[in-house]
Amino acid sequence: MPKMKTNSSAKKRFKVTGTGKVKRAKAFKNHILTKKATKRKRALGNDAVVTDADMSNVKFMLRLGK
């Protein structure tokens, strides 16, 4: 039986840290940036950690096990 394939879109969007947490980029930083405050745009540039509610779906797409 062949190996399970990692979801290609997920491997481009998520990074696994050394402690096993999954990092993601924040949304709303692509366009229409003129009306957003500088402080808000700076904060959107930082990575966030995937919440526990979404972790099982992300780990399944990345084939990280349970």
Sequence and secondary structure as in RCSB ss.txt:
>XXXX:A:sequence
MPKMKTNSSAKKRFKVTGTGKVKRAKAFKNHILTKKATKRKRALGNDAVVTDADMSNVKFMLRLGK
>XXXX:A:secstr
       HHHHHHEEE TTS EEE  SS SS  TTS HHHHHHHTS EE  HHHHHHHHHHHT   
